[in-house]
C-alpha cells in the first residue's frame, strides 16, 4: 500500500512540474511580448499616445480619429476595414481596405477571420466600443492575444501585431457601396449614369439585332471583370460564355434588358449586393466587393 501511495505522490509531483513549466512558459511569452511592445513604443515616441488597456491584458491602443455621432454599442451594426502588420518586421499580412470591407455587429468584432480560420481577439471589440462611426484606432497586440505560438499562414510564431481598424460612417452596405462607387467614378474621371438599381454604367455601343435582350434571353458575352483596385478576377474576352441571362450575376439581368442588343458594349460599376454579395465567389472576389465590368454582347437568342 505504501508503495502504491508513493507512486501516486510521484505522479502528482510530475504533473505539478509539467503544469508549472507550462505556466512559466506562458508567463515568459507574456513578459517577452510586453518587453518588445514597450520597447517599440519608446523607440517610436508613442509613449504619450499609446494607452494600456484598462484590464491590463497586455495590448496598447491609440484613438486615431474619434468619428462622429454616438459612441458605438455592441448592438450597432458596423462596417469597417482592418490592416494587420507584424510589429517588429513591418510586414503587412492582411489589408481589407483596398476594395472590400468587414461587416457585423460591434459585439461580434472580437472574432477575426483570417487564413480560413476564426480567431478570438477581444481587443478589437474593446477598442471599437470607444469609437464613433467613421472613427479609427491603432492596436498593438501581444502575440498571446493575437495568433499565438503557432502563428497562422505567413504570420510567424509569437509575432506581435500592429493592427489598425477604420470604421465607415455608413450604416448599410448599400450606402457604403454607393459612396465608394461615386468616389471611384469621380477619381477616374468617368462619365457614367446611375441606374435606379444602384449600378453605374456607360454604353459605348447599343448594338443591333433581331432579338432585344429580355430577362429570359440566352446571351453570349465577352467580358472582363475587375475589382476597383484594378485586379482582374475573371475574363472571357476571346471566346465568350453562353448562358441564360439569369445564369450570370444579378446585375446583368437588372441592367441589360432593354438597353443593349447584339454587338452592344457597356461598362458597369456594380454594387456588391448585385455582384457576389457578402460571400464573394470563393476564388478571387471577396465578400462585399464592388465590381467593374466591361462587357460585349456577342449574340442574343430567345
Number of C-alpha atoms within 10 A of each C-alpha: 6 7 8 8 10 11 12 12 12 11 12 12 12 12 12 12 12 12 12 12 12 12 12 12 12 14 12 12 18 18 14 14 22 19 13 15 23 16 13 16 17 12 10 9 11 13 13 9 12 18 15 14 15 10 7 8 14 20 25 24 21 18 20 15 16 15 19 12 11 9 15 19 17 15 11 15 16 26 22 24 19 20 17 19 20 19 20 13 10 11 14 16 16 15 16 15 14 11 20 21 22 18 20 14 14 21 20 17 22 18 17 17 12 13 13 8 9 11 15 15 17 17 23 25 18 17 20 28 16 15 24 20 24 18 22 24 21 21 23 28 27 28 26 22 21 23 22 17 14 13 15 17 10 11 21 15 14 20 24 27 28 22 22 21 21 23 23 19 18 17 13 13 19 15 14 19 22 20 12 16 23 16 12 15 15 12 9 8 9 12 10 17 13 15 11 9 12 22 23 22 22 16 17 11 16 16 17 12 13 11 13 18 24 20 16 14 19 18 23 20 25 19 22 17 21 20 22 19 12 11 13 16 14 14 17 13 14 9 12 18 15 16 15 16 24 16 13 13 15 16 23 19 19 18 19 18 16 11 15 23 25 23 16 21 21 19 19 22 28 27 27 26 19 19 24 22 19 17 13 15 14 9 7 13 24 20 21 25 25 26 26 24 20 19 22 25 23 19 21 24 16 13
